[in-house]
Amino acid sequence: ALEIEARGDPGWPARGLAGLLSAADLTHVSNEVSFMPGCQASAESPAFCSSPEYMEVLRLVGTDVVELTGNHNLDFGGTYALQSLDLYAEEGMATFGGGRDAAAASQPLIVTHNGNRLAFLGYNQFGPDYALAGPASPGAASFSLAAVQAGVAEARRQADLVFVNVQYTEAYQAEPLPEQVADFRAIADAGADVVTGSQAHQPQHVELHGGKPIFYGLGNLFFDQTWSPATRQSLIVRHYVYQGRLLSVEILPTAMDGDYQPTLAEGQERDEILRTIRQRRGGMGVFDLDAPEGDAPAFLTLAEADAGLIVLTAAAPEAQYQPLLAGQSKRRWSSQRRFDRSRVPSATCPRESVLPIRLRPDFSVVFEGYAGGAEHRPRRREA
């Protein structure tokens, strides 16, 4: 917040990634703080709240869906949490994982885009208790495997794909806690198509479990923990959805310097982040990235289908299309190119490495990024 105020720019933290994130069909972020008039930036007594003017950060990244599983949304009481829900509604941003009461917080959010029906569920396992919704009070949905299994079963009846996000116990390490691994795999086994941890302050391991991607922690995006290389890094995840199927997932590492404005990681730092999340320890499932080195995009390819989606590496000639799906022929797609120059990244995002090109109208590109609340300097304690 001090950097924002010094620059006089409420959207400052988002400007390095605004072009990338806002280009998605759906952009999902997790916001851990409530908006509160009079929230003041202070190096002496930092706190988890946000000035309403900082909504500009969420606007700039094109936020469509806000996750409310965080453990700090009620740090200043339920009144501001309820007012924040009203602000999201006014901005046209849907919410999940938290709500006006426990029943609302646990309801799946169903989003239909280009015929793809997507369900979002969110839960808070970490606490503290005051952050959780009650029968008549706002907060996050409380976690239990039974609750998640019931939620996934309900969501499956309404959607093609189910995304489950959990604010789990925090651990400042790349390797997830053993109990988190067990719980997240159980969630995937219950029918979730993608399972993601919202709690991590640094990127954590990724695995495929039963063919389903599990992201144990995406790290800090807009959050001012710059005291270590790991805590200033994060992962943005781009999901490609076609005819109700998750075809591929792209992993975009980011990094933040002392100006508190994250951008896409490059070079050695990018490669190190990708290598870190690929480490297989403690029985982690088999996981591989296509082309994890250099400037090539990093993909998890999950399914084969007759789908007209291809990607273009920005640094390569247009003819060098890379099909996302196994078994597709570059020659086959080169004869069907419809390159839309309007989708070339603008100057606000010069480092975007991949341009999605649509040959059919029924794709949905979904971003998952985690805001965290960087513009709101954290207390030097954990709740």
N, C-alpha and C positions, 0 to 999 in steps of 0.2 A: 504493500500500500504506500509506503514511503516513496518508492520509485515512481509509482503512478502519480502521486501528488506532486513530486518534483518535476515531472514532465508535463503535468497538466493534461494527461491523456488517459481517461478511464479505460480505454481498450488496449493499453500498451502491452500487457502480457500476451495477448492473442495475435498481435499483428504479424508475427513471424510465421504463423501456421494458419492464418485465417483463410487464405486462398485454397489451401489444401483441404481443410476440414469442411469448409462451406460448400465445396464442390460435390460432396456426397449426396445421394438421394435422401439418406437419413443420417443424422449425426447425433450420437448419444454421448453424454458426458455424465460424470458423477460429481455433484456439487455438495461439499461437506459442510457448508455454512449457510446461515439464513441472512437475508437482507434486513438491515436495521438502520433506520434513519439516525444519524448522529454517531454512527460507528467511526471512530477516530483512529488514524494511523499513529502508532507510537512505538519507538524502539525500546522504551523503558517498560511498558506494560502491554505487550502485544496480546491480541485476543482473536478468537474465531468468530468474526462477524464480517459483514460486507456492507459497504455503502450502496444504496440502491443504484447510484450512478455506475457501479461496476457491472451491472447487467450488460453493459456494452461488450464485455468479454464474451458472454454467451451469444449475444447477437452476432458478433463478428465471425465466430466459428460456425454459424448457421445451425445452432442447437435446435433439434427437434424433440429430443427426449432427454429428460433430466432424471437421473437416479438419485434417490434420497435415502440410501442405506447408511450414510455416514454417521459417525459418532459425535459430531459437534453441531448438528443442526439445531439442537435445543440448548446450547450453552447459555443463551440469554432468554430462555423461556419459550413457552408454547405460542405466545402472542405473535412473535416475529416469525416463527415457523409457519403459522397459519397465514400471516400476511404474505410470506414468500410464496406459498401455494397460489395465492391470488395473483401475484405478480407473474408467475409462470403461466398461468391461464391467460392473463392479459396479453402476454407475448406469444401465445399460441404454442407453448411448449408443453408437451405431455409429461407426466411424471409417473414413476413407479418405485416400489421398494420402500416407500414412506407415504404417509397421508394424514388425513385429519383424525383418524382413529385406527385401531388395529385392523379392523375389517377392510378399510380402504387401502391400508398399507400393503396388505397381503394379496390384493387383487392383481391378476395379471393385466398388463397393458397390452392390448391387441392393436397392432398397426398393420393396415393393408396398403401395400404400395405395388403398383404395376401387377396386381393380381397375386402378389406374394403376401401371405398372412404370417406376420411375425409376432411372437409373444415375448414380453419382457417380464421377468420376475426378479425381485431383489430382497435380500435379507441381511440382517445385522447379527452376526454371531458374537462379536467382540464386546458389545455393550458400549458404555456403561448403561445401567438400568434406566437412568433418566432419559437416555436417547431413544428408548423404545416406545412405540405407540401403545396406548392403553385402550380400554373399551370406549372411553369418551375423551381421549387426549391424543394430540398429534405425536408423530415420531416415526421411527423406522420399524419395519416388520421384523419380528423376533424370529431367530433361526432355530429350527430343529429339523432333523432329517425327515421326520414324519410330516412336518408342515411343508417342507420343500416337495416331498413326494406327492402330497395331495395337490399342491399348487401346480406342479408339472402335469399331473394327470388332468386337471381341469383345463390348463392351457392347451394341452395336446388336442382336446376336443374342439378348440376354436382356432388353431393356428397350424401352419405347416412346419414352422421352426420355432423352437423354444430356447431363448437366451436366459440363463440364470446367472445373476451376479450376487456375490456375497462379500460383505465387509467382515473379513475374518480376523483372527488374532494377528497383530502386527509382529513382524520379525525383520530386523535389518540384515537380511542376507538373501542371496539369490535362491538358495534351496528352500522350498516350502517346508513348513512343519509337517511331521508325519501324520498328525491328526487331520491337517488340512488336505493332504493327499488322499487319505481315506475318505473324507467327507466329499471332496469334489468328485472323486471317481464314483462314489455312490450316487451323486446327483446325476452324473452322466448315465449311469446304469438305470436310473429311474426314468430316463427318457429325454433329458435335456440335450440339445444339440451342441450348445457351446456353454462352457462354464468359465466364469472369470472372477478373479479376486479383485476387489476394489480397495483393499486396505494397504497394499504394499507401498512403501516409500522408495523402492528401487525395483527395477525389472527383475522378475523371478522366472523360474523355469517354465517351459512350455512342453506339453506332451500331447500325443494322440492316445486316447484311451478308448478302445473299441471303435476306432475310426473317428472319434469326436475330439475336437480340440479343447484342451484345458489350459487356460492362462492363469497361473497361480497368483500373479500380481503384475500390473502394468507399470507401476512406479509413479513418480510425481510428474505431472505435466505443468500446471500453473501453481506451483508451490515453492516457497522460498528457502528450502533446505539445500543451500549451496555449499555446505560444509564438507561434503565428500563427493567424489566423482559419481558414485552410484546414486546418491539421492538427488542429483540434478539430471538424471536420465529417466526416460520413460519409453513406453511402447504405444504407438497408435496402431490399432488393428482395423484393417479394411476387409469386410466380408463381401463376397460376391454371391448373390442369390439369384437363382433362375428356376422358374416354375416350381417354387416351393422347396427347392433343394439348395443347400449350401455347397457351392462348387469349389471355392478356393478362398483362402485367407492370406492376405498380405500383411507383413509385419514391418512397420516403419519406426525405427528407433529415433528418438529425439534427445536433445541435450540442451541445457540452459547454462549460460555464462553469468557473469556478475551483473548483467543488465536486466535479469529476471524476465527475459523474453526467449522462450524455447524456440528452436528451429530443428529441422531434420539433421540428425547426426551424419557426419561424413567421414570418409577415410578410415583410419585406424580405429577411431572411437566407435564408429558404426560397426565395424567388424568385430570389435571386442564385445560389444553389447550382444550381438547375435551369437557369438561363441558362448557367452555366459549363459544365455537362456537355453542353449542346446545341451548343456552339461547333463549327463545322465548319471545320477547318483541315487542311492537308496531305492533301486528298483523302479526308476522312472520308466515310463513306456517308451517305445521306439518313436523317435521324432527326427525328421530331417527337414532341412531347408533347401530349396532349389537355389543354386547360385548364391550362397551366403557371403561371398567375398566381393570386394570391389564395389562398383556402382550398380551392379545388377540387382533387380528387385528380389526380395526374399518372400517366397510363397510356401504355403502349405496347400498341396493339391489334394482334395478330399474325395472327389467323385468324377466319374466319367459320364458325359452326356453329349448329345448332339446339340451343343450350345454355341451360339455365335458370339462368343466373347473372347477377345484377344487383347493383348497389352503391347504397348510400344515403349521401349526404353528411350528416355528422352535424349540420351547422348548418342543413340544409334541412328542409322538411316531409317527412313520410314519403312523400307522393304523388310527390315529385320523384325517382323512381328514374332512374338513368342506366345503360342497358344498356352492357355492355362491348363488345359486338360490333356491327359495322356491320350495318345493315339490320334491327335489332330495333326493335320499336315499344313506346314507353312504355305506350301504352294496352293493348297485348297483355299486358304483364307486370303492369300494375296490377291486372288481374283475377285474378292468380294469387299475390298477395302472401301470404307466410307469415312475417311479421316476428317473429323470435324475440328477445324482450326480454332473454333471458339472454346474448345476444351483445353487448349494449351495453357499451362500455368501462367498466371500474370506475374508482374514484378513483385507482388506481395508474397509470392511463394516460389522463388527462383530455383529451389532445390528439389522440387517434386520429381521423383524418378520414374513414375509410371503414369501413363495416360490411359484411362479406360476408354475403349471404343465400342460402341454398341451397334450390333447388326440386327438386333431384334428389340422390340419395345417392352419386353416383359422381364427385364433385369432390374434388380435393386442392388445398389451399392450402399453398404451400411458401415459407417465409421463408429468405432468405440474409442473414446479418449477420456482421460480422467482429469477433471479440472482440479479437484482437491482443495482449492482456495488459496492459491499462491499470493493473490493480492491482499491476503489477510494474514499478517505475520503471526506465526504460531506461538502460543505460550510455550515456555521451556519445560513442559511437563506433559505427560500423557494422562488423559482422563481415565 
